[in-house]
Amino acid sequence: MTPRPPSHPSSDSAAAPDADVPPTFLPAPARPDGEQEAPPAQRTGPGPEAEAATEPAAQPARKKTSRTKPARGAARPSDAPATEVKPSGTSEADVPGAGGPDATGPAAEKPAAPKKPATKKSAAGPKPAKKAAAKKTTAKKATADAAKKPAAKKADAKKPAARKAGTRKPAATPAAPETAPADPPATGSPAAAAAPVPPAQRTAAGAGTPEPAAVGARAAGSEASASPVGGFEAGAAATAGPRTAAAAAQTVGGSAAPAAPGGVLPAPPLGDGDRGRLLSGTHHDPHALLGAHPVRDGVLFRVLRPYAKSVTVVAEGLRVELPHEGDGIFAGVLPLSERPDYRLAITYGEGPDAHEVTVHDPYRFLPAIGELDLHLIGEGRHEELWQALGARVMEHEGVPGTRFTVWAPNAQGVRVAGNMNYWDGTVYPMRSLGSTGVWELFIPGLGEGELYKFDIARPDGSHTLRIDPMARRTECPPANASVIDVSRHEWGDADWMARRAERPVHTSPLSVYEVHLPSWRPGLSYRELAEQLPAYVKDLGFTHVELMPVAEHPFGGSWGYQVTGFYAPTARLGSPDDFKYLVDALHRAGIGVIMDWVPAHFPRDDWALAEFDGRPLYEHEDPARAAHPDWGTLEFDYGRTEVRNFLVANAVYWCSEFHIDGLRVDAVASMLYLDYSREHGEWTPNQHGGRENLDAVDFLQEMNATVYRRCPGVVTIAEESTAWDGVTRATHHVGPGGFGGLGFGLKWNMGWMHDSLVYMSKEPVHRKYHHNEMTFSMVYAYSENYVLPISHDEVVHGKRALVSKMPGDWWQQRANHRAYLAFMWSHPGKQLLFMGQEFAQGAEWSEEQGPDWWLLDPAYDAAPDHRGVQDLVRELNRLYGATPALWERDTDPGGFAWIDGGAWEDNVFSFVRYDDAGDPLLAVCNFSPVVRHEYRLGVPENVPAWREVLNTDEERFGGSGVVNTGRLKPEPVPYHGRSASLAPVLPPLATIWLRPEG
């Protein structure tokens, strides 16, 4: 594996939306930089916020009762229905990304604007003496009524029958006028606490000056506890007025009308600590402050909508506007006996730009993730982690929406930011679910296609905007936001999936075509590739394709090996469903799909995994252990259970969700050794004093065991370049080094690749001095289960293309190329060939332009030379699949025997391969440029005649045409320790295969 350039971070910075522009007329939202400072506790002026929700087809009430019980003294719904409310099952508002219509109907109508005070003087000027006396009398009366009220309640409780009969039913309080009172009540009085506040007196969200009602509430509740829940009851007791003044709905002129603002009791004020943490995004439990909570005098409603002009609680028989407490917080106590099934009607903008949307309150829902999920996450054993974390569209408590969950144990707070709220996460703080480090929020009405990130408050209080590590879809780079995704692909590969586990891969044919999808045919999408790639690969006879990493990565020049979106196929070529379509097409064509997987490291981009929640999380906490010395990236902390779970579940995810048939694990050697690419003094030994990374060993064993258990028929392949013992040994079999096997199915034979290419690069006259380079691989050929790779790493960075590595003129280069491929296909082990080498492309591979397909154009003079090599590869794969001797006993030493491995003077190698039935194939390679007539070879005695089935020097392949025709009969001439021998002609720079005749 060659060093790869560092990831190129992409920028998604943009200016914040203009706070003075109504949301309706805002341009397309832009995302901020990946990092931002903590937001101030107070905002300046109204700003845009897009939100809407869809009401479910049949919305069950949260309680068994179908309507809200009115408070004593209020008009009963049966006597005077409240403002018209939409029936259950109809849509109330447009849902961004969920396909709902615009908010229409009575429940979404814009409320009539209250009239302004007659004069500024009457609203805030000095009060006449009579008025003050009257106010004092009123205050005393209200206090007396409040004192009498508990006794009356007690008496009523003893006489339910009399109350039901209608005895002593108080008259309904008349509706309050829309205009503001000429003289506001004194601050802190009960009347002030219940009085409506005209919009003209409200401060804009974040203006910093509380409204009169809010001031009164704070003064009256100064003795209340600041606890988010415990303070409700005490605060309500301190500010409660007569119950008859708090009607849920009132009758005006015999028709329904909304309850006046004066019917809302003041909410207990939030303590400075809770308020500050809520507004700064550092509160661990915003659900305890926001939403609806029962208190002694009714139900407390509190809503955080920084850019709203008004917030109204809407339920059956109920429509009440909440007072604004400043900083975008709207709160009040409604005299209800139980929490209703409610929605929020939120008004944005002013004048002709004003509009109202009706939504479900995200803070009325219980957690949408189960206790078992949290337990498994905490233990690092959640094998379907993608079902528990990330953004998942679902129906929760009968309401459609999206559940957001993220693991950030060091964060002070987490908020959801996205285009649904113009990248201002203030409105959507998440709650912490205890010691697991998981944060959760269910946002009703939010659906597929929405962009989002997590706004994370670090331990030092600063903020960073991060992608979702579990995102299943992302924006197309250089943009990097996560995207809510719902899969709708219907698989058509049932036959393939049912058959892939019938036979172990070690005893099956495996001929792999390695592909870099973005450059194979530059410009093609996943679906367009599905129309061309399966047909091409099937025509050439390969059994599998290996896709270089398809997981999302910011820098195309990394070829996909520096991953930021481990659960998302790159959006450069289409959607996740489009990628599934490609895999499906390959399976239907009978072609398996192997994918490069990169659990060794990840880039340092400050919007991705690096110090995700402000401290090392996915990377090791020791900087020396975390930093990868070769690629400028960070290594995973395999000793942390949650990180190991993230990676193990990721391997299962690709095999389960995308029907991937194999994982080629990249850079395994860099994971296994603590001293990998480190000098003395730059690494710390393990607890036994060794250089092995024991955490990485445990991780690889767990990953392999889990994948093989959960995904039958899948193979894992290690790119491991050292002599680590037991890479493909079972995990429970302990080797001489004291370690169990890593549990891989196959391993790239990097030694064979390096040695054989060194031999082939020599001039034929010098090859006899390097003869052992070609034979040494058989010394260890059965120590592991091998793949023979001619991969992308061997045709880039100045290493030259395969045909260009060969010595001699153009004819000799192609002849060497053909002879080498036939040697490779006949050598024990599976085969892998990188794209472009199948037709002898002379130039190195470039990810920007891909293979030189023009070399095959009939208009090109040398096209027959390249087509000849392509035809040879097609014939190699055809014969390979039809000859079990070439693959059935790849891992069995009894399946191979040398005829003569020491003919170094002749540059000739000859050997026999056997299948399970003992049927042989004889392979002879002549790597000298001379024809060798009647070259005698000892052969198995029990074969009466042989026939040449492959000759790389055939004219159809571009050779000179020196071939063996007809039957080749053995002679009773002892040779090479055998009693019979053959004397075929050996073509120059060629490989021939012979099989028994008949």
ZAMITOR-382116 format. One line per 5 residues: number of its first residue (from 1); for each residue y, x, z of C-alpha. Coordinates in steps of 0.1 Angstrom, whole numbers, plus 5000, padded with zeros to 4 digits. Example, Ala and Ser with C-alpha at 12.3 -4.5 7.8 and 13.67 -1.06 7.14 Angstrom:
# residues 2
1 = 4955 5123 5078; 4989 5137 5071
END
This chain:
# residues 998
1 = 5000 5000 5000; 5034 5014 4990; 5066 5012 5010; 5087 4982 5001; 5124 4980 5002
6 = 5140 4962 5032; 5148 4925 5030; 5181 4916 5016; 5197 4891 5039; 5212 4860 5023
11 = 5244 4844 5034; 5250 4808 5040; 5284 4810 5055; 5310 4784 5047; 5342 4771 5063
16 = 5338 4742 5087; 5347 4708 5072; 5382 4696 5075; 5385 4676 5107; 5412 4653 5092
21 = 5391 4643 5062; 5371 4611 5068; 5333 4616 5064; 5333 4592 5034; 5354 4616 5013
26 = 5340 4649 5025; 5327 4673 4998; 5291 4684 4998; 5284 4700 5032; 5283 4737 5036
31 = 5264 4756 5061; 5279 4781 5085; 5269 4817 5090; 5236 4823 5107; 5255 4830 5140
36 = 5284 4814 5157; 5302 4815 5190; 5297 4789 5217; 5317 4758 5208; 5346 4749 5231
41 = 5342 4722 5256; 5369 4702 5240; 5374 4695 5203; 5406 4691 5184; 5409 4659 5163
46 = 5384 4638 5146; 5359 4653 5122; 5332 4642 5098; 5298 4633 5109; 5272 4616 5086
51 = 5246 4595 5103; 5228 4562 5097; 5195 4547 5105; 5170 4522 5092; 5157 4494 5113
56 = 5119 4491 5111; 5102 4462 5095; 5093 4447 5128; 5111 4462 5158; 5093 4454 5191
61 = 5115 4452 5222; 5110 4479 5248; 5103 4452 5274; 5082 4421 5271; 5112 4398 5272
66 = 5126 4389 5238; 5162 4385 5249; 5185 4401 5275; 5190 4382 5307; 5227 4375 5312
71 = 5245 4385 5344; 5255 4360 5369; 5287 4344 5360; 5283 4352 5323; 5278 4327 5295
76 = 5240 4323 5289; 5228 4330 5254; 5214 4295 5252; 5248 4280 5259; 5270 4303 5238
81 = 5253 4328 5215; 5271 4361 5212; 5283 4377 5180; 5259 4373 5152; 5231 4399 5154
86 = 5207 4409 5126; 5172 4395 5128; 5144 4419 5136; 5130 4436 5105; 5161 4439 5085
91 = 5180 4471 5076; 5212 4477 5094; 5225 4509 5079; 5220 4534 5053; 5196 4562 5062
96 = 5204 4596 5048; 5173 4609 5031; 5153 4578 5040; 5164 4554 5012; 5181 4527 5033
101 = 5209 4506 5019; 5245 4509 5030; 5253 4492 5063; 5259 4455 5056; 5257 4422 5074
106 = 5271 4410 5107; 5257 4438 5128; 5274 4465 5106; 5307 4447 5100; 5338 4466 5109
111 = 5352 4451 5141; 5387 4437 5140; 5413 4463 5150; 5429 4455 5184; 5466 4449 5182
116 = 5489 4476 5195; 5511 4470 5226; 5543 4451 5219; 5565 4481 5230; 5559 4514 5243
121 = 5580 4506 5273; 5559 4476 5283; 5527 4496 5280; 5538 4525 5301; 5572 4519 5316
126 = 5581 4510 5352; 5568 4478 5367; 5589 4449 5382; 5586 4442 5419; 5569 4408 5413
131 = 5543 4424 5391; 5536 4450 5418; 5532 4424 5445; 5509 4403 5423; 5489 4433 5415
136 = 5485 4442 5452; 5473 4406 5459; 5449 4408 5430; 5435 4441 5443; 5429 4426 5478
141 = 5412 4396 5463; 5390 4417 5442; 5380 4438 5473; 5372 4406 5493; 5351 4393 5464
146 = 5332 4425 5462; 5325 4423 5499; 5313 4387 5497; 5291 4394 5467; 5261 4411 5484
151 = 5258 4382 5508; 5259 4357 5479; 5233 4377 5460; 5210 4376 5491; 5215 4338 5495
156 = 5208 4333 5458; 5176 4353 5461; 5163 4329 5488; 5171 4298 5467; 5157 4305 5432
161 = 5150 4268 5426; 5185 4257 5434; 5199 4283 5411; 5176 4273 5383; 5188 4238 5387
166 = 5223 4249 5381; 5238 4245 5415; 5270 4265 5422; 5270 4279 5387; 5303 4298 5383
171 = 5325 4292 5354; 5324 4318 5326; 5352 4343 5326; 5375 4338 5296; 5376 4364 5269
176 = 5402 4391 5274; 5430 4392 5248; 5428 4418 5220; 5463 4430 5228; 5467 4456 5256
181 = 5482 4444 5289; 5519 4449 5290; 5516 4467 5323; 5485 4489 5328; 5470 4486 5363
186 = 5475 4514 5388; 5453 4544 5383; 5421 4542 5405; 5422 4505 5412; 5393 4482 5405
191 = 5414 4464 5380; 5421 4497 5362; 5385 4505 5361; 5377 4472 5343; 5408 4470 5321
196 = 5405 4475 5284; 5421 4505 5268; 5439 4500 5235; 5430 4525 5208; 5466 4536 5207
201 = 5462 4551 5242; 5429 4569 5235; 5430 4606 5228; 5412 4620 5198; 5378 4635 5204
206 = 5383 4667 5222; 5421 4662 5227; 5416 4671 5263; 5434 4641 5280; 5411 4614 5294
211 = 5418 4578 5287; 5433 4556 5315; 5399 4539 5320; 5382 4573 5323; 5408 4585 5348
216 = 5403 4554 5368; 5366 4558 5368; 5368 4594 5380; 5392 4584 5408; 5371 4555 5419
221 = 5339 4575 5418; 5352 4607 5433; 5327 4604 5462; 5298 4598 5438; 5271 4625 5433
226 = 5275 4647 5403; 5238 4645 5396; 5230 4632 5361; 5209 4603 5375; 5215 4602 5412
231 = 5252 4599 5407; 5249 4567 5387; 5242 4544 5416; 5268 4559 5439; 5294 4559 5412
236 = 5287 4523 5403; 5290 4512 5439; 5324 4528 5442; 5338 4513 5410; 5320 4479 5408
241 = 5342 4448 5404; 5332 4412 5406; 5300 4405 5386; 5317 4375 5370; 5341 4398 5352
246 = 5312 4415 5334; 5298 4390 5309; 5275 4403 5283; 5287 4377 5258; 5315 4351 5262
251 = 5324 4318 5244; 5358 4314 5228; 5365 4280 5213; 5328 4272 5212; 5319 4301 5189
256 = 5303 4335 5197; 5326 4365 5203; 5321 4401 5214; 5324 4409 5251; 5358 4423 5258
261 = 5361 4459 5268; 5371 4447 5302; 5336 4434 5306; 5323 4470 5309; 5322 4487 5343
266 = 5333 4523 5343; 5306 4549 5341; 5301 4574 5369; 5319 4605 5358; 5299 4635 5347
271 = 5302 4665 5369; 5321 4694 5354; 5289 4714 5352; 5269 4687 5333; 5298 4679 5311
276 = 5305 4715 5302; 5269 4723 5295; 5264 4691 5274; 5295 4699 5252; 5286 4736 5249
281 = 5250 4730 5239; 5235 4746 5270; 5221 4716 5288; 5183 4716 5293; 5180 4678 5296
286 = 5206 4659 5276; 5184 4628 5277; 5192 4625 5315; 5229 4622 5306; 5228 4603 5273
291 = 5212 4571 5264; 5206 4540 5286; 5197 4543 5323; 5193 4516 5349; 5218 4518 5377
296 = 5225 4494 5406; 5251 4473 5388; 5233 4472 5355; 5226 4497 5327; 5246 4528 5321
301 = 5251 4537 5285; 5265 4571 5275; 5269 4584 5239; 5281 4617 5226; 5298 4612 5192
306 = 5325 4638 5188; 5341 4624 5156; 5337 4586 5162; 5366 4563 5167; 5345 4538 5187
311 = 5310 4532 5198; 5296 4497 5204; 5263 4488 5220; 5245 4461 5199; 5215 4441 5211
316 = 5203 4406 5209; 5231 4384 5223; 5252 4415 5230; 5279 4435 5214; 5301 4456 5237
321 = 5323 4485 5229; 5321 4515 5253; 5352 4531 5267; 5360 4566 5254; 5360 4593 5282
326 = 5373 4620 5260; 5356 4649 5242; 5336 4624 5221; 5318 4609 5251; 5317 4571 5253
331 = 5302 4555 5284; 5301 4524 5305; 5280 4502 5327; 5268 4469 5313; 5258 4443 5340
336 = 5222 4439 5326; 5190 4434 5345; 5170 4457 5323; 5175 4481 5295; 5177 4462 5262
341 = 5164 4471 5228; 5197 4482 5215; 5215 4501 5187; 5248 4518 5184; 5275 4506 5160
346 = 5297 4536 5154; 5330 4535 5136; 5345 4565 5118; 5378 4569 5102; 5410 4548 5104
351 = 5427 4522 5083; 5412 4517 5049; 5389 4546 5054; 5373 4532 5085; 5336 4523 5082
356 = 5309 4515 5106; 5272 4526 5107; 5245 4511 5130; 5219 4535 5143; 5192 4538 5169
361 = 5202 4560 5198; 5181 4592 5197; 5184 4594 5235; 5166 4562 5243; 5132 4576 5232
366 = 5104 4593 5253; 5092 4627 5240; 5074 4624 5207; 5050 4652 5214; 5019 4648 5236
371 = 5009 4665 5268; 4978 4679 5251; 4999 4695 5224; 5021 4711 5251; 4991 4723 5270
376 = 4975 4740 5240; 5008 4756 5230; 5012 4770 5265; 4977 4785 5263; 4982 4797 5227
381 = 4952 4777 5215; 4968 4751 5192; 4949 4756 5160; 4970 4730 5142; 5003 4742 5155
386 = 5021 4729 5124; 5013 4693 5136; 5031 4699 5169; 5061 4721 5161; 5087 4719 5134
391 = 5102 4688 5117; 5078 4660 5113; 5086 4626 5097; 5069 4600 5118; 5072 4565 5135
396 = 5078 4568 5172; 5079 4537 5194; 5080 4516 5163; 5110 4534 5148; 5108 4557 5117
401 = 5125 4590 5120; 5119 4628 5123; 5107 4646 5154; 5121 4681 5158; 5103 4706 5181
406 = 5108 4744 5184; 5096 4771 5207; 5125 4790 5222; 5117 4798 5258; 5148 4821 5264
411 = 5173 4797 5250; 5199 4780 5273; 5200 4751 5249; 5190 4741 5214; 5206 4716 5191
416 = 5198 4703 5156; 5224 4710 5130; 5222 4700 5093; 5238 4681 5065; 5232 4649 5085
421 = 5259 4660 5109; 5279 4684 5087; 5262 4714 5104; 5278 4706 5138; 5249 4703 5163
426 = 5270 4689 5191; 5258 4654 5185; 5220 4663 5186; 5212 4685 5217; 5175 4688 5223
431 = 5156 4686 5256; 5135 4713 5272; 5099 4703 5279; 5092 4725 5308; 5075 4759 5311
436 = 5061 4758 5275; 5095 4768 5261; 5093 4739 5237; 5125 4719 5229; 5122 4684 5214
441 = 5143 4656 5199; 5134 4625 5179; 5162 4615 5155; 5156 4580 5142; 5163 4571 5106
446 = 5162 4608 5095; 5138 4614 5066; 5126 4636 5038; 5149 4660 5021; 5174 4666 5049
451 = 5185 4702 5054; 5185 4715 5090; 5186 4745 5113; 5184 4750 5150; 5217 4759 5169
456 = 5204 4781 5197; 5224 4790 5228; 5213 4825 5237; 5210 4837 5273; 5245 4852 5272
461 = 5260 4819 5261; 5266 4828 5225; 5252 4807 5197; 5230 4815 5167; 5220 4793 5138
466 = 5183 4798 5130; 5158 4784 5105; 5128 4766 5117; 5099 4791 5120; 5075 4762 5113
471 = 5094 4747 5084; 5071 4736 5056; 5099 4737 5030; 5130 4757 5025; 5160 4759 5003
476 = 5158 4781 4972; 5170 4816 4981; 5196 4830 4986; 5202 4797 5005; 5179 4796 5035
481 = 5181 4762 5054; 5149 4745 5063; 5141 4712 5046; 5123 4681 5061; 5092 4676 5039
486 = 5066 4649 5034; 5036 4657 5012; 5025 4631 4987; 5000 4652 4967; 4966 4636 4961
491 = 4940 4663 4957; 4916 4662 4928; 4894 4691 4937; 4868 4674 4959; 4839 4689 4939
496 = 4852 4724 4942; 4858 4720 4980; 4823 4706 4985; 4807 4735 4966; 4827 4765 4977
501 = 4806 4770 5009; 4773 4767 4992; 4768 4805 4987; 4783 4834 5007; 4809 4853 4988
506 = 4791 4886 4994; 4762 4874 4972; 4783 4856 4946; 4802 4868 4916; 4838 4877 4925
511 = 4861 4889 4898; 4898 4886 4907; 4929 4885 4886; 4959 4895 4907; 4991 4876 4899
516 = 5027 4877 4909; 5036 4841 4901; 5074 4845 4896; 5070 4872 4870; 5037 4863 4853
521 = 5056 4840 4830; 5092 4844 4842; 5110 4811 4845; 5080 4788 4849; 5077 4765 4878
526 = 5045 4758 4898; 5037 4728 4876; 5044 4747 4844; 5022 4775 4856; 4995 4749 4862
531 = 4995 4742 4825; 4991 4778 4815; 4976 4800 4842; 4942 4782 4847; 4935 4782 4810
536 = 4943 4819 4806; 4923 4830 4836; 4893 4808 4826; 4894 4821 4791; 4892 4857 4804
541 = 4863 4847 4827; 4878 4857 4861; 4863 4838 4890; 4894 4839 4912; 4931 4846 4911
546 = 4949 4865 4939; 4985 4854 4944; 5009 4879 4958; 5026 4864 4988; 5039 4829 4981
551 = 5054 4823 5015; 5092 4821 5015; 5110 4854 5015; 5147 4861 5010; 5146 4892 4988
556 = 5127 4889 4955; 5124 4927 4953; 5101 4927 4983; 5075 4909 4960; 5070 4884 4989
561 = 5059 4910 5015; 5088 4904 5038; 5084 4868 5049; 5108 4846 5067; 5092 4812 5060
566 = 5056 4816 5071; 5047 4780 5066; 5066 4773 5034; 5057 4782 4998; 5087 4799 4981
571 = 5111 4773 4967; 5119 4796 4938; 5091 4778 4918; 5092 4743 4932; 5082 4722 4962
576 = 5051 4725 4984; 5036 4696 4965; 5042 4715 4933; 5023 4745 4947; 4995 4722 4957
581 = 4994 4709 4922; 4989 4745 4909; 4961 4752 4934; 4945 4719 4924; 4947 4727 4887
586 = 4930 4761 4893; 4902 4745 4913; 4896 4719 4886; 4893 4747 4861; 4866 4763 4884
591 = 4889 4791 4896; 4892 4801 4933; 4926 4809 4949; 4931 4839 4971; 4965 4844 4987
596 = 4982 4875 5001; 4991 4869 5037; 5014 4891 5057; 5010 4890 5095; 5019 4926 5100
601 = 5057 4924 5101; 5088 4904 5093; 5124 4912 5082; 5154 4915 5105; 5175 4888 5090
606 = 5197 4873 5117; 5190 4837 5107; 5152 4841 5108; 5127 4853 5135; 5144 4885 5148
611 = 5155 4879 5184; 5150 4843 5177; 5164 4828 5209; 5185 4858 5219; 5158 4881 5231
616 = 5127 4897 5215; 5104 4868 5210; 5082 4872 5179; 5086 4910 5180; 5075 4933 5208
621 = 5100 4937 5236; 5097 4975 5234; 5120 4985 5205; 5098 5015 5197; 5068 4992 5193
626 = 5087 4965 5175; 5103 4987 5147; 5081 4993 5117; 5089 5029 5106; 5082 5025 5069
631 = 5099 4993 5059; 5127 4987 5083; 5111 4955 5096; 5098 4943 5129; 5061 4941 5140
636 = 5048 4910 5157; 5039 4911 5194; 5002 4904 5191; 4998 4905 5229; 5019 4874 5234
641 = 4997 4843 5232; 5023 4820 5216; 5029 4846 5188; 4992 4851 5182; 4989 4813 5181
646 = 5017 4811 5155; 4999 4835 5132; 4963 4822 5137; 4974 4787 5131; 4993 4799 5100
651 = 4961 4813 5085; 4944 4780 5091; 4974 4761 5077; 4972 4777 5043; 4934 4772 5040
656 = 4936 4736 5053; 4968 4722 5039; 4968 4741 5005; 4930 4745 5000; 4934 4783 4997
661 = 4900 4799 4993; 4908 4833 5007; 4934 4854 5025; 4940 4890 5016; 4956 4904 5048
666 = 4983 4929 5040; 4989 4963 5058; 4960 4960 5083; 4961 4997 5090; 4997 4995 5102
671 = 4986 4969 5127; 4956 4987 5141; 4972 5020 5150; 5000 5026 5176; 5008 5059 5159
676 = 5009 5046 5124; 5037 5065 5106; 5050 5078 5140; 5053 5113 5151; 5042 5128 5184
681 = 5064 5114 5212; 5073 5083 5192; 5045 5061 5205; 5028 5052 5237; 4990 5053 5241
686 = 4970 5022 5251; 4956 5017 5286; 4926 5039 5277; 4947 5067 5264; 4939 5059 5228
691 = 4959 5051 5197; 4943 5018 5189; 4965 4987 5192; 4942 4966 5213; 4964 4935 5210
696 = 4962 4937 5172; 4924 4940 5173; 4922 4909 5195; 4944 4890 5171; 4925 4899 5140
701 = 4892 4890 5156; 4906 4857 5167; 4921 4850 5134; 4889 4857 5114; 4867 4838 5138
706 = 4890 4807 5137; 4893 4807 5099; 4856 4810 5093; 4849 4783 5119; 4874 4758 5107
711 = 4874 4765 5069; 4838 4769 5055; 4837 4788 5023; 4869 4807 5029; 4869 4845 5027
716 = 4892 4869 5045; 4899 4903 5029; 4915 4933 5046; 4938 4958 5029; 4928 4986 5053
721 = 4932 5022 5041; 4915 5041 5070; 4880 5046 5082; 4883 5021 5110; 4847 5012 5120
726 = 4835 4976 5115; 4863 4960 5095; 4838 4936 5079; 4814 4936 5109; 4809 4904 5129
731 = 4833 4902 5159; 4804 4900 5184; 4787 4932 5171; 4800 4962 5190; 4801 4994 5171
736 = 4799 5030 5182; 4836 5031 5190; 4831 5003 5216; 4849 4977 5196; 4834 4945 5181
741 = 4839 4941 5144; 4872 4927 5131; 4853 4900 5114; 4867 4902 5078; 4845 4891 5049
746 = 4856 4919 5025; 4877 4950 5026; 4896 4967 4998; 4880 5000 4989; 4911 5022 4988
751 = 4891 5054 4988; 4872 5045 4956; 4904 5035 4940; 4922 5067 4948; 4893 5090 4940
756 = 4883 5074 4908; 4919 5074 4895; 4923 5110 4903; 4892 5118 4883; 4903 5097 4853
761 = 4937 5113 4852; 4922 5147 4845; 4916 5161 4810; 4879 5158 4801; 4875 5195 4801
766 = 4886 5197 4837; 4866 5166 4849; 4835 5185 4857; 4854 5201 4886; 4862 5167 4901
771 = 4827 5151 4894; 4823 5143 4931; 4854 5121 4931; 4833 5095 4912; 4801 5098 4932
776 = 4815 5101 4968; 4821 5064 4970; 4784 5058 4971; 4781 5077 5003; 4799 5049 5022
781 = 4795 5020 4997; 4775 5000 5022; 4794 5008 5054; 4816 4977 5046; 4817 4948 5022
786 = 4840 4961 4995; 4864 4950 4968; 4873 4976 4941; 4911 4971 4936; 4933 4981 4908
791 = 4962 4963 4923; 5000 4960 4919; 5005 4990 4942; 4989 5013 4916; 5011 5004 4886
796 = 5046 5007 4902; 5070 5032 4916; 5063 5060 4892; 5025 5057 4894; 5024 5044 4858
801 = 5003 5016 4843; 4965 5021 4842; 4963 5030 4805; 4992 5054 4809; 4973 5073 4837
806 = 4947 5083 4812; 4950 5117 4793; 4949 5123 4756; 4965 5105 4727; 4968 5067 4723
811 = 4932 5062 4711; 4918 5084 4739; 4939 5066 4765; 4926 5032 4754; 4890 5046 4752
816 = 4893 5060 4788; 4908 5027 4799; 4879 5007 4785; 4852 5030 4798; 4868 5030 4833
821 = 4869 4992 4835; 4832 4989 4825; 4824 5016 4852; 4843 4995 4877; 4826 4963 4868
826 = 4791 4979 4872; 4799 4998 4905; 4787 4980 4937; 4815 4958 4951; 4837 4930 4938
831 = 4865 4936 4913; 4903 4931 4913; 4926 4938 4883; 4964 4933 4883; 4980 4913 4855
836 = 4990 4933 4824; 4961 4958 4828; 4938 4934 4811; 4955 4942 4778; 4964 4978 4784
841 = 5002 4974 4790; 5017 5008 4788; 5047 5002 4810; 5049 4999 4847; 5051 4964 4861
846 = 5085 4950 4869; 5090 4919 4890; 5121 4911 4869; 5103 4908 4836; 5066 4907 4842
851 = 5038 4916 4817; 5047 4927 4782; 5032 4897 4765; 5048 4907 4732; 5022 4934 4729
856 = 4997 4907 4719; 5020 4892 4692; 5002 4894 4658; 5035 4905 4643; 5034 4937 4664
861 = 5015 4965 4645; 4996 4977 4675; 4986 4943 4688; 4949 4947 4678; 4947 4977 4701
866 = 4958 4956 4731; 4938 4925 4720; 4907 4948 4718; 4911 4957 4755; 4917 4920 4764
871 = 4885 4911 4745; 4866 4937 4765; 4877 4923 4798; 4866 4888 4786; 4832 4902 4777
876 = 4829 4921 4810; 4835 4890 4830; 4811 4869 4808; 4783 4895 4813; 4791 4900 4849
881 = 4788 4863 4857; 4755 4861 4838; 4739 4892 4854; 4730 4887 4891; 4722 4924 4893
886 = 4759 4932 4892; 4768 4910 4923; 4738 4896 4941; 4731 4927 4961; 4766 4943 4964
891 = 4761 4948 5002; 4724 4959 5000; 4716 4995 4994; 4684 4985 4977; 4704 4970 4949
896 = 4716 5004 4936; 4698 5036 4924; 4711 5067 4908; 4695 5078 4875; 4716 5110 4874
901 = 4747 5114 4896; 4749 5152 4891; 4755 5156 4853; 4789 5172 4859; 4786 5195 4829
906 = 4784 5165 4806; 4808 5142 4825; 4780 5116 4825; 4771 5091 4853; 4740 5069 4851
911 = 4726 5044 4876; 4706 5012 4879; 4716 4979 4896; 4690 4954 4908; 4691 4917 4916
916 = 4671 4898 4942; 4642 4894 4918; 4642 4932 4910; 4655 4928 4874; 4676 4959 4865
921 = 4708 4967 4846; 4712 5003 4834; 4748 5016 4833; 4757 5049 4816; 4792 5063 4815
926 = 4802 5092 4792; 4837 5104 4802; 4838 5133 4776; 4853 5129 4741; 4821 5139 4724
931 = 4791 5118 4710; 4759 5127 4729; 4729 5119 4707; 4695 5112 4722; 4707 5117 4757
936 = 4675 5114 4777; 4675 5093 4809; 4647 5084 4833; 4643 5046 4836; 4622 5022 4856
941 = 4586 5022 4845; 4579 4985 4844; 4604 4977 4816; 4587 4976 4781; 4620 4976 4761
946 = 4657 4977 4766; 4687 4963 4747; 4723 4974 4747; 4744 4944 4759; 4777 4962 4763
951 = 4793 4991 4746; 4830 4998 4752; 4831 5019 4719; 4825 4988 4697; 4850 4984 4669
956 = 4859 4948 4682; 4872 4965 4713; 4891 4991 4694; 4864 5018 4696; 4848 5041 4670
961 = 4817 5020 4665; 4791 5044 4679; 4764 5019 4692; 4727 5015 4699; 4712 4988 4678
966 = 4679 4970 4682; 4652 4976 4708; 4652 5008 4728; 4616 5016 4739; 4609 5039 4768
971 = 4588 5070 4761; 4562 5084 4785; 4583 5114 4790; 4590 5121 4827; 4626 5126 4835
976 = 4649 5123 4865; 4619 5119 4887; 4606 5089 4867; 4575 5086 4845; 4593 5070 4816
981 = 4626 5078 4798; 4650 5067 4771; 4671 5087 4747; 4700 5065 4736; 4732 5078 4719
986 = 4762 5080 4742; 4795 5071 4725; 4826 5092 4733; 4847 5081 4763; 4826 5050 4767
991 = 4803 5030 4790; 4772 5012 4779; 4750 4986 4797; 4713 4982 4789; 4692 4953 4800
996 = 4654 4946 4797; 4645 4930 4764; 4630 4895 4763
END
